[in-house]
């Protein structure tokens, strides 16, 4: 999911790829943000990159 976020995809676009609703994507991203201690999408991508979760 974070890979798609890093490519600038919207919740709707991510949902279409993963066959989930945009609301479900939003919910999952909120949990990811909390776990990464991130405030927004860009911060989450940066934190994931630093943690080695993205290349």
MITORFI-239706 format. One record per residue (C-alpha): residue in one letter; x, y, z. Coordinates in steps of 0.05 Angstrom, whole numbers, plus 32768, in hexadecimal, padded with zeros to 4 digits. Layout:
<martors>
AXYZ/...
</martors>
This chain:
<martors>
X800080008000/X803880308011/X805980227FCE/X8019803A7FAC/X801780777FD9/X805F80867FC7/X804B80867F7E/X801780BC7F8C/X7FDA80907F88/X7F9980A77FA9/X7F71807C7FD9/X7F40806F7FA1/X7F7780587F72/X7F97802C7FA8/X7F54800E7FB7/X7F497FFC7F6F/X7F8C7FD87F6C/X7F817FB37FAD/X7F367FA87FA4/X7F257FCF7FE3/X7EFB800D7FEE/X7F1C80517FF5/X7F018054803C/X7F258013804D/X7F65802E802F/X7F5D806D8059/X7F5380438098/X7F9080188089/X7FBB8055807A/X7FA8807680BC/X7FC2803880E0/X8002803880B6/X800C808280C6/X800480738110/X8036803A810E/X8069806380E7/X805C80A18113/X804C80C880D3/X801F810480CB/X800D80FD8081/X801980D48042/X805C80F38031/X807680EB8078/X805F80A28079/X808480948038/X80C380B68053/X80BF808E8094/X80B4804D806F/X80EF805C8041/X811C806B807C/X8106802A809E/X81188003805F/X80D07FF08050/X80D38013800C/X810B80167FD8/
</martors>
